[in-house]
Each structure stands twice: as C-alpha cells, then as structure tokens.
Amino acid sequence: MEERQQLNKTLKPHWVWAIAFGSAIGWGAFVLPVDWLSMAGPLGVIIGFSIGAILMIIIGVSFSSLIEKLPVTGGGFAYAYYGLGRYHAFICGWFLTLGYVAIVALNASALALLGKFVFPRVVEQGYMYTIAGWEVYTGEVIVACAALAIFALVNIRGASSSAFSQFVFCVCLFGGVLLLTIAMIIHPTSSFSNLQPLFQPGVGSIASIAAIIAIAPWAYIGFDNIPQAAEEFNFSPKKAFRIIVIALVFAALTYSMTVIATGIGQPWMEAVQAGSVWGTAMIVENAYGTIGVILLSFALIMGIMTGLNGFYMSASRLLFAMGRAKVIPAAFGKLHRSHKTPHAGILFTLAFTLFAPFFGREALLWVVDMSALGVTIAYFYTCFIAYRLFKWSDRNPAGNKRATVSPGRKFLCLLGILSSAGFLLLLIVPGSPGFLSTPSWIALFVWLILGALFFLVKFKHIRAIPKAELDHLILGDFKDKEEAADMEDDLENVSS
C-alpha cells in the first residue's frame, strides 16, 4: 500500500490554544462593538456572546470526541468520511475549503481597512475603481498582498514557527484588550452609568440577546481549527476539549471587554447616534488621544494577524488531507522536502487570496457570509457523527459495536446537532437575523456549480479508489486499530 505522508508532531498545548483563540478573534471584536450595542445594548451583547460561547462548547464536545478517536488532520473532511463515506467527505471538504480561504482573504483586507483609518494618506494612494460602493486603491492592495505573502512564508517555514508566532500574537492581543479596558474604566470621564440602558430600548431583553446569539456562531469560527492540527499534537488528544473550552472562554471575555471599553467611555446610545465609521476608535481617541488609538490599533493588528496565521494553517491542513486522500490533486498531499509543511496548500491559499484585494472589501464580505454556511455544515456533520459514537445504554447489543455507553456525551452531541441545525436555519430562512444577502446567495450558487463540475470530473477517480486505501490515507492506522478491536470482540463472542 502507498506510503502515507504524515505531519510532524510539533504543536504544544498552549500553541494549539492560540490557534483556536486567535482565529476566533478578528477585526470585528474591535470595529463592530457600536453596531452590536445598537442591536442589543451592553448587557444584551455580553449575555448573547456568553450563551453563544456555551453553545460552541457544546458543539466542542463532538469535536473533542472525534479528535480523541481520530487525531488526524482534515477535521470535518475526515469525520464525514469516517461516518458517512467519501462523497459526504468531498461535500464537507469543499465547503470548508472556501470558508477557511475566504477568512484568510478577509483578514488581509481588514489590515488594509485599518490602514485606511490610521494612515489614509499612505494607503489611499492610486485610486483604481469602485466595486459595490467600495473604492479600491493601489495602496490597500499592496498592504493586503504583502500580509498574505509574509504569512504564507511563515507557514511554509514550519508549523513550530507559525504556531509560536500565533501564541505571541495572542498574548499581545489579550494583553492589549485587557490594558485598554482597564484604562477606559479608570479614565475620569468614564462611568458605568454610560452603559444604561442595559438592553436596546423598545426591543426587549430576550429579543436583544437572541439577536446576538444569532451572530455568535460566526464570531467564534476558529475554535474548529483545532481538529485540523490534531495530527501535529505532541500531547494526548484527550486534552483537546479543555483547550477548546479555554479558547472559547478567552474569546468570550475578549468580546465582552471590547464592548465594555466602548460603552463605558460615553453613553452608548449617543455613540450609536453619532454614526461613526469606527465608533470604538472615536471613543478611545476622545479619552486618550493618539496613544489610545495606537493601543487599540495594536490589539486590532494582533487580532488580524492571528486570524491570518490560524486560517492559513487550517486551510493548508485541510487541503493536505484532501490531497493525501486523492480527492483533489495528489500534489496537495505532499510535504515540503526541508520544512515538512503542506506547502502546496499554503501556496494555493496565497494564490487564491491574492486576487481578493482587487475585488474590494464589500464584495469579499459576500463570499465570507456565504462561507459561514459551509462551516456550519461542518459543525452539523461533526455533531451527527460524534452522536453515533455513543449509545444511551447496552440494551441494544446489535447496534454500533464500537459505540461507547455515555448518555451524557450522547445528549450533548444531540444538543450540538440541534444547535448546528438552528445556526443553519438562521442563514437560510428569510427574515432571520443571519439570512444571507442576495449577492451571498449568488456566490453560494457559483461555488455549488463549481463543486458539482469538479465532482463530475473527479467522480470516476474518487469512486475507483479502494475503501481500504482511503481508510489508510485519511484515517491512518486508527481505522486498522478499530477493525482489530472488532475482530477481537467477535472472537470473544464466539468463545463465549
């Protein structure tokens, strides 16, 4: 049987935490607090994001269960194959690929967006054209493309260097947010009375909280990068759930702190009515001037860099897993001769995203909104397959022989299925808070057509790969161990 390329086990627990936490915190945590306040009020936002984190932790039970059973790269792609076969694996992998790559591009554009606010005379140079109301400049294209190229190089040079960089960025990110929040609290003009009313007037507390819960799943996209790195853990996969929980708790704290730092500086309803393009920066600048904006921008840059780095890692690992399985060209399943990294996936992500800055940020947001559907589909696949790993009791011995009796975990996996389905409905049901815009539906349709065409071209090839070979390439020796355990159980049953 063909030799299976395998990633080196170099990732430490705190590095993996940084991949999850840093990927979940992006530009939105620093740019959108005023928008969130207008939706729900300060307490509504904090409670909404807290409940959202709890729902993600419930989904995390399914992820950690599968990481423990199958510590291989590929995440939802590998899990869909394990539970439902090669065709479901292709569907899940196709959607996840777009989701991860699009978020890489979005973070690069966020860096250019920051430049427009902080250094407009530098970035807004060389007007090119306008797309969907967004003016595209040569300066912002250069900034975004340079960031994409730098992080591609960092990731090619080794998982250890990119993961260590991720941890440093995350420490700076959280430290910067904490310092900013404390500074805003102790400022003479700040007051907790500015957080009144705690909920959006005229909407009601329940409706306010629900509006934030609706967007929380996409605020926390990134914790699911952990299974993409599972093959590279230098520690027991059993620690995955603890890492997921800690990462989500830190993410929820970060979102809450940016909301408090924004709302405490001036009456939040006045900030909403002011209609500033970057309300948080305006409030911080009023309190601390340029120094405050520099601190805020520093934390924002760290958030952008963690998103760029984290999703570069995830996109390349997913492409590596699909290439190793020969679902996409086998070149993606090869490792760099010197650095032992999935360089083909990294270079593909770079090449694909280098076009994004030319389309403007608004057009890119359509694709990212659509890609949230793909990530949610991966959530559903993972929870559904994890649900089948457990059983309520031993009353049905003819069921899944390898299922473990664990009614508690099975119940949590069921809640994960329901949560994932609910998030999916929020995207596709007209009138719901997360309903996709018309351009996003068009982008989704185009991606579906491309996926269908690619599948038709590769169908005969994918179908012709023997199951034993796919088991080996996607699941490694974990499938072999499971089959050996099944045979041992059968022999024990015959003997008895």
C-alpha positions as CSV (number, residue, x, y, z in Angstrom):
1,M,0.0,0.0,0.0
2,E,1.2,3.5,-0.8
3,E,3.2,5.3,1.8
4,R,1.2,7.8,3.7
5,Q,2.6,11.3,4.2
6,Q,2.3,12.4,7.8
7,L,2.7,15.7,9.6
8,N,5.3,16.0,12.4
9,K,4.1,16.2,16.0
10,T,5.4,19.6,17.0
11,L,2.5,21.5,18.4
12,K,2.3,22.2,22.1
13,P,-0.9,22.6,24.1
14,H,-0.6,26.4,24.5
15,W,0.2,26.8,20.8
16,V,-3.0,24.9,19.9
17,W,-5.0,27.1,22.3
18,A,-3.5,30.2,20.5
19,I,-4.6,28.7,17.1
20,A,-8.2,28.4,18.3
21,F,-8.4,31.6,20.4
22,G,-6.6,33.8,17.8
23,S,-8.6,32.5,14.9
24,A,-11.9,33.3,16.7
25,I,-10.9,36.9,17.4
26,G,-10.6,39.1,14.4
27,W,-11.3,42.6,13.3
28,G,-14.9,42.5,14.3
29,A,-14.1,42.5,18.0
30,F,-12.6,46.0,17.6
31,V,-14.6,47.5,14.8
32,L,-18.2,46.3,15.5
33,P,-18.9,46.9,19.2
34,V,-21.0,50.0,18.5
35,D,-23.0,48.1,15.9
36,W,-23.6,45.3,18.4
37,L,-24.7,47.8,21.1
38,S,-27.2,49.2,18.6
39,M,-28.6,45.7,18.3
40,A,-28.9,44.6,21.9
41,G,-27.4,47.1,24.4
42,P,-24.3,46.3,26.6
43,L,-25.8,43.6,28.7
44,G,-27.6,42.0,25.8
45,V,-24.3,41.8,23.8
46,I,-22.4,40.3,26.7
47,I,-25.1,37.7,27.6
48,G,-25.6,36.9,23.9
49,F,-21.9,36.2,23.3
50,S,-21.7,34.2,26.6
51,I,-24.6,32.0,25.5
52,G,-23.0,31.7,22.1
53,A,-19.8,30.5,23.7
54,I,-21.7,27.9,25.7
55,L,-23.4,26.6,22.5
56,M,-19.9,26.4,20.8
57,I,-18.6,24.5,23.8
58,I,-21.5,22.0,23.4
59,I,-20.5,21.6,19.8
60,G,-16.9,21.3,21.0
61,V,-17.9,18.1,22.8
62,S,-18.4,16.5,19.5
63,F,-15.2,17.9,18.1
64,S,-13.1,16.7,21.0
65,S,-14.7,13.2,20.9
66,L,-13.7,12.8,17.3
67,I,-10.3,14.3,17.9
68,E,-9.7,11.8,20.6
69,K,-10.8,8.9,18.4
70,L,-9.2,10.2,15.2
71,P,-6.3,12.5,15.8
72,V,-5.7,13.1,12.1
73,T,-5.7,16.3,10.1
74,G,-8.7,17.1,7.9
75,G,-11.3,17.9,10.6
76,G,-14.8,17.7,9.2
77,F,-13.5,16.2,6.0
78,A,-12.0,13.2,7.9
79,Y,-15.0,12.9,10.2
80,A,-17.5,13.0,7.3
81,Y,-15.6,10.2,5.6
82,Y,-15.4,8.1,8.8
83,G,-19.1,8.4,9.5
84,L,-20.7,8.7,6.0
85,G,-18.2,7.9,3.3
86,R,-16.2,9.5,0.6
87,Y,-19.0,11.6,-1.1
88,H,-20.1,13.3,2.1
89,A,-16.4,13.9,2.8
90,F,-16.0,15.7,-0.5
91,I,-19.0,17.9,0.2
92,C,-17.8,18.8,3.6
93,G,-14.3,19.4,2.4
94,W,-15.4,21.6,-0.5
95,F,-17.4,23.9,1.7
96,L,-14.8,24.1,4.4
97,T,-12.0,24.9,1.9
98,L,-13.9,28.0,0.8
99,G,-14.7,29.0,4.3
100,Y,-11.1,28.9,5.5
101,V,-9.6,30.5,2.4
102,A,-12.2,33.3,2.4
103,I,-11.4,34.2,6.0
104,V,-7.7,34.4,5.2
105,A,-8.6,36.9,2.5
106,L,-10.9,38.8,4.8
107,N,-8.3,39.3,7.5
108,A,-5.8,40.6,4.9
109,S,-8.4,43.1,3.7
110,A,-9.0,44.1,7.3
111,L,-5.4,45.1,7.6
112,A,-5.8,47.3,4.6
113,L,-9.0,48.7,6.2
114,L,-7.1,49.6,9.3
115,G,-4.5,51.4,7.2
116,K,-7.3,53.4,5.7
117,F,-8.4,54.7,9.1
118,V,-4.9,55.2,10.7
119,F,-2.8,56.1,7.6
120,P,-5.2,57.2,5.0
121,R,-2.7,59.3,3.1
122,V,-0.4,56.3,2.7
123,V,-3.0,53.6,2.0
124,E,-5.4,55.6,-0.1
125,Q,-2.9,56.1,-2.9
126,G,-3.6,55.2,-6.5
127,Y,-7.3,55.1,-6.9
128,M,-8.2,52.2,-9.2
129,Y,-12.0,51.7,-9.3
130,T,-15.2,51.2,-7.2
131,I,-16.9,47.9,-6.6
132,A,-20.2,47.7,-4.6
133,G,-19.6,51.1,-3.3
134,W,-16.0,50.3,-2.1
135,E,-13.2,52.4,-3.5
136,V,-10.2,50.2,-4.3
137,Y,-6.7,51.8,-4.0
138,T,-3.3,50.5,-5.1
139,G,-2.0,51.2,-1.6
140,E,-4.5,48.9,0.1
141,V,-4.0,46.2,-2.4
142,I,-0.2,46.3,-1.7
143,V,-0.8,46.1,2.0
144,A,-3.1,43.2,1.8
145,C,-1.0,41.2,-0.7
146,A,2.2,41.9,1.4
147,A,0.5,40.5,4.5
148,L,-0.7,37.4,2.6
149,A,2.8,36.7,1.2
150,I,4.5,37.2,4.6
151,F,2.2,34.8,6.4
152,A,2.5,32.2,3.6
153,L,6.3,32.3,4.1
154,V,6.0,31.9,7.9
155,N,3.7,28.9,7.5
156,I,5.9,27.3,4.9
157,R,9.0,27.6,7.1
158,G,7.4,25.3,9.7
159,A,4.5,24.6,12.0
160,S,6.5,25.4,15.1
161,S,7.4,28.9,13.9
162,S,3.9,29.8,12.8
163,A,2.4,28.3,16.0
164,F,4.9,30.0,18.3
165,S,4.2,33.3,16.4
166,Q,0.5,32.7,16.9
167,F,1.0,32.3,20.7
168,V,3.0,35.5,20.9
169,F,0.3,37.4,18.9
170,C,-2.4,36.0,21.2
171,V,-0.7,37.1,24.4
172,C,-0.2,40.6,22.9
173,L,-3.9,40.6,21.7
174,F,-5.4,39.7,25.0
175,G,-3.0,41.8,27.0
176,G,-3.7,44.8,24.8
177,V,-7.5,44.4,25.2
178,L,-7.2,44.0,29.0
179,L,-5.0,47.1,29.2
180,L,-7.3,49.1,27.1
181,T,-10.4,48.0,29.1
182,I,-8.7,48.9,32.4
183,A,-7.6,52.3,31.0
184,M,-11.1,53.1,29.9
185,I,-12.6,52.1,33.3
186,I,-10.2,54.3,35.3
187,H,-10.5,57.3,33.0
188,P,-12.1,60.3,34.8
189,T,-14.7,60.8,32.1
190,S,-15.8,57.1,32.1
191,S,-18.8,55.9,34.1
192,F,-20.7,52.7,34.4
193,S,-23.8,54.8,34.1
194,N,-22.9,55.2,30.4
195,L,-23.9,51.5,30.0
196,Q,-27.6,52.4,30.7
197,P,-30.0,51.2,29.4
198,L,-28.6,47.7,29.6
199,F,-30.7,46.5,26.7
200,Q,-31.9,48.1,23.4
201,P,-35.0,50.2,24.3
202,G,-38.2,49.0,22.6
203,V,-36.8,45.6,21.7
204,G,-36.8,43.7,25.0
205,S,-34.1,41.8,26.7
206,I,-35.0,38.4,25.2
207,A,-35.1,39.7,21.6
208,S,-31.9,41.7,22.2
209,I,-30.0,38.6,23.5
210,A,-31.4,36.5,20.6
211,A,-30.1,38.9,18.0
212,I,-26.5,38.5,19.3
213,I,-26.8,34.7,19.7
214,A,-27.7,34.7,16.0
215,I,-24.3,36.1,15.1
216,A,-22.3,34.4,17.8
217,P,-21.5,31.2,15.9
218,W,-19.7,33.2,13.2
219,A,-18.0,35.3,15.8
220,Y,-16.4,32.1,17.2
221,I,-15.4,30.5,13.9
222,G,-11.9,29.4,14.5
223,F,-12.1,27.1,17.5
224,D,-12.8,24.4,14.9
225,N,-9.3,24.9,13.6
226,I,-8.1,22.6,16.5
227,P,-9.0,19.3,14.7
228,Q,-7.1,20.5,11.6
229,A,-4.0,20.5,13.8
230,A,-4.8,17.2,15.6
231,E,-2.2,15.2,13.7
232,E,0.5,17.5,14.9
233,F,-0.3,17.4,18.6
234,N,2.8,16.5,20.7
235,F,0.4,15.7,23.6
236,S,-2.6,13.5,24.3
237,P,-5.7,14.2,22.1
238,K,-7.7,13.9,25.3
239,K,-6.7,17.4,26.2
240,A,-8.5,18.8,23.2
241,F,-11.8,19.5,25.0
242,R,-10.1,21.5,27.7
243,I,-8.2,23.6,25.1
244,I,-11.5,24.2,23.2
245,V,-13.2,25.4,26.4
246,I,-10.3,27.7,27.5
247,A,-10.1,29.2,24.0
248,L,-13.8,29.9,23.8
249,V,-13.8,31.4,27.4
250,F,-11.0,33.7,26.4
251,A,-12.8,34.7,23.2
252,A,-16.0,35.5,25.1
253,L,-14.0,37.6,27.6
254,T,-12.3,39.5,24.8
255,Y,-15.7,40.3,23.1
256,S,-17.1,41.4,26.4
257,M,-14.1,43.6,27.3
258,T,-14.2,45.4,23.9
259,V,-17.9,46.1,24.4
260,I,-17.3,47.4,28.0
261,A,-14.4,49.5,26.9
262,T,-16.6,51.1,24.2
263,G,-19.7,51.5,26.2
264,I,-18.2,53.0,29.3
265,G,-16.4,55.9,27.6
266,Q,-19.6,57.7,26.7
267,P,-23.4,57.0,26.8
268,W,-23.6,54.1,24.3
269,M,-26.8,55.4,22.7
270,E,-25.0,58.7,21.8
271,A,-22.2,56.6,20.2
272,V,-24.8,54.8,18.1
273,Q,-26.5,58.0,17.1
274,A,-23.1,59.6,16.1
275,G,-22.8,57.0,13.3
276,S,-19.0,57.0,13.3
277,V,-17.4,54.5,10.9
278,W,-15.3,53.2,13.8
279,G,-17.1,54.1,17.0
280,T,-14.8,52.4,19.3
281,A,-11.8,54.3,18.0
282,M,-13.7,57.6,18.3
283,I,-14.5,56.9,22.0
284,V,-10.9,55.8,22.8
285,E,-9.5,58.8,21.0
286,N,-11.7,61.2,23.0
287,A,-10.4,59.6,26.2
288,Y,-6.7,59.1,25.5
289,G,-6.0,60.8,22.2
290,T,-3.5,59.3,19.7
291,I,-2.0,57.0,22.4
292,G,-5.4,55.3,22.9
293,V,-5.9,54.8,19.2
294,I,-2.4,53.3,18.9
295,L,-3.1,50.8,21.7
296,L,-6.5,49.9,20.1
297,S,-4.8,49.6,16.7
298,F,-2.1,47.4,18.2
299,A,-4.6,45.0,19.6
300,L,-6.6,45.0,16.3
301,I,-3.4,44.2,14.3
302,M,-2.7,41.3,16.6
303,G,-6.3,40.1,16.0
304,I,-5.9,40.3,12.3
305,M,-2.5,38.5,12.4
306,T,-3.9,35.7,14.5
307,G,-6.7,35.2,12.0
308,L,-4.4,35.3,9.0
309,N,-2.0,32.8,10.6
310,G,-4.6,30.5,12.1
311,F,-6.7,30.1,9.0
312,Y,-3.6,29.7,6.8
313,M,-2.7,26.7,8.9
314,S,-6.2,25.3,8.8
315,A,-6.7,25.8,5.0
316,S,-3.4,24.2,4.2
317,R,-4.0,21.2,6.5
318,L,-7.5,20.6,5.1
319,L,-6.1,20.8,1.5
320,F,-3.3,18.4,2.6
321,A,-5.8,15.9,3.9
322,M,-7.9,16.0,0.8
323,G,-4.8,15.8,-1.4
324,R,-3.4,12.8,0.6
325,A,-6.8,11.1,0.0
326,K,-6.5,11.9,-3.7
327,V,-9.9,13.7,-3.7
328,I,-8.1,16.7,-5.1
329,P,-4.7,16.6,-7.0
330,A,-2.2,14.5,-5.1
331,A,0.4,17.3,-5.1
332,F,-1.6,18.8,-2.2
333,G,-0.8,15.7,-0.2
334,K,3.0,16.2,-0.4
335,L,5.1,17.8,2.3
336,H,7.9,20.3,1.8
337,R,11.3,18.5,1.5
338,S,13.0,20.6,4.1
339,H,10.3,22.1,6.3
340,K,7.8,19.2,6.3
341,T,4.9,21.5,5.8
342,P,1.9,21.2,3.4
343,H,3.5,23.9,1.1
344,A,1.2,23.2,-1.9
345,G,-1.9,24.1,0.2
346,I,-0.2,27.2,1.6
347,L,0.8,28.4,-1.9
348,F,-2.7,27.6,-3.3
349,T,-4.2,29.7,-0.5
350,L,-1.8,32.5,-1.2
351,A,-2.5,32.4,-5.0
352,F,-6.3,32.3,-4.4
353,T,-6.4,35.1,-1.9
354,L,-4.0,37.4,-3.8
355,F,-6.9,38.2,-6.1
356,A,-9.3,39.1,-3.3
357,P,-8.0,42.6,-2.5
358,F,-8.8,43.7,-6.1
359,F,-12.5,43.0,-5.6
360,G,-12.9,45.3,-2.6
361,R,-14.0,44.5,0.9
362,E,-17.7,44.7,0.3
363,A,-17.6,42.1,-2.4
364,L,-15.4,39.9,-0.3
365,L,-17.9,40.1,2.6
366,W,-20.5,38.4,0.3
367,V,-18.2,35.4,-0.1
368,V,-17.4,35.2,3.6
369,D,-21.0,35.4,4.6
370,M,-21.8,32.6,2.2
371,S,-18.8,30.6,3.5
372,A,-20.3,30.7,7.0
373,L,-22.9,28.2,5.6
374,G,-20.1,25.8,4.8
375,V,-18.5,26.0,8.3
376,T,-22.0,25.4,9.8
377,I,-22.5,22.4,7.6
378,A,-19.2,21.0,9.0
379,Y,-20.5,21.6,12.6
380,F,-23.5,19.5,11.7
381,Y,-21.5,16.7,10.2
382,T,-19.2,16.6,13.2
383,C,-22.0,16.6,15.8
384,F,-24.0,14.0,13.9
385,I,-21.1,11.6,13.5
386,A,-20.0,12.1,17.1
387,Y,-23.6,11.3,18.2
388,R,-23.2,7.9,16.6
389,L,-20.0,7.2,18.7
390,F,-22.0,6.9,21.9
391,K,-25.1,5.0,22.9
392,W,-27.7,5.5,25.7
393,S,-27.3,2.0,27.2
394,D,-26.2,-1.6,26.5
395,R,-29.8,-2.7,25.8
396,N,-29.2,-2.9,22.0
397,P,-26.1,-5.1,21.5
398,A,-26.8,-5.4,17.8
399,G,-26.1,-1.7,17.3
400,N,-22.7,0.0,16.7
401,K,-20.2,-2.4,18.3
402,R,-17.6,0.3,18.8
403,A,-20.1,2.8,20.3
404,T,-19.4,3.7,24.0
405,V,-22.1,3.8,26.6
406,S,-22.2,7.5,27.6
407,P,-25.7,9.0,27.7
408,G,-24.3,12.3,28.9
409,R,-22.0,12.8,25.9
410,K,-24.6,11.5,23.5
411,F,-27.1,14.0,24.9
412,L,-24.5,16.8,24.4
413,C,-23.8,15.7,20.9
414,L,-27.6,15.7,20.2
415,L,-27.7,19.3,21.5
416,G,-24.8,20.1,19.2
417,I,-26.8,18.7,16.2
418,L,-29.8,20.8,17.2
419,S,-27.6,23.9,17.7
420,S,-25.9,23.4,14.3
421,A,-29.2,22.9,12.6
422,G,-30.5,26.1,14.3
423,F,-27.5,28.1,13.1
424,L,-28.0,26.7,9.6
425,L,-31.6,27.8,9.6
426,L,-30.6,31.3,10.7
427,L,-28.7,31.6,7.4
428,I,-31.3,30.2,5.0
429,V,-34.7,31.2,6.5
430,P,-35.9,34.5,5.1
431,G,-36.4,37.1,7.9
432,S,-33.9,35.5,10.3
433,P,-31.1,37.7,11.7
434,G,-28.4,35.9,9.7
435,F,-30.2,35.4,6.4
436,L,-27.8,35.6,3.5
437,S,-27.9,38.6,1.2
438,T,-28.7,38.2,-2.4
439,P,-25.0,38.6,-3.5
440,S,-24.1,35.9,-1.0
441,W,-26.7,33.6,-2.4
442,I,-25.3,34.2,-5.9
443,A,-21.7,33.4,-4.6
444,L,-23.1,30.3,-3.0
445,F,-24.7,29.2,-6.2
446,V,-21.5,29.7,-8.1
447,W,-19.5,27.7,-5.6
448,L,-22.1,24.9,-5.7
449,I,-21.8,24.8,-9.5
450,L,-18.0,24.8,-9.4
451,G,-18.1,22.0,-6.8
452,A,-20.6,19.9,-8.9
453,L,-18.4,20.3,-12.0
454,F,-15.3,19.4,-10.1
455,F,-17.0,16.4,-8.6
456,L,-18.3,15.2,-12.0
457,V,-14.8,15.4,-13.4
458,K,-13.3,13.5,-10.5
459,F,-16.2,11.2,-9.8
460,K,-14.8,8.1,-11.6
461,H,-11.5,8.6,-9.9
462,I,-12.9,9.1,-6.4
463,R,-15.2,6.1,-6.8
464,A,-12.4,3.9,-8.1
465,I,-10.2,4.3,-5.0
466,P,-10.5,1.2,-2.9
467,K,-12.0,1.7,0.5
468,A,-9.1,0.1,2.3
469,E,-6.8,2.6,0.6
470,L,-8.9,5.6,1.5
471,D,-9.1,4.3,5.1
472,H,-5.4,4.2,5.2
473,L,-4.8,7.6,3.6
474,I,-7.5,9.6,5.5
475,L,-7.6,7.8,8.9
476,G,-4.1,6.2,9.0
477,D,-3.7,3.3,11.4
478,F,-6.6,4.4,13.6
479,K,-9.0,2.5,11.3
480,D,-6.8,-0.5,11.4
481,K,-6.8,-0.5,15.2
482,E,-10.6,-0.2,15.3
483,E,-11.0,-3.2,12.9
484,A,-8.6,-5.2,15.0
485,A,-10.6,-4.4,18.1
486,D,-13.8,-5.5,16.3
487,M,-12.2,-8.8,15.3
488,E,-11.1,-9.3,18.9
489,D,-14.6,-8.7,20.2
490,D,-16.0,-11.2,17.6
491,L,-13.6,-13.9,18.8
492,E,-14.5,-13.3,22.4
493,N,-18.2,-13.6,21.5
494,V,-17.5,-16.9,19.6
495,S,-15.5,-18.2,22.5
496,S,-18.2,-17.4,25.0
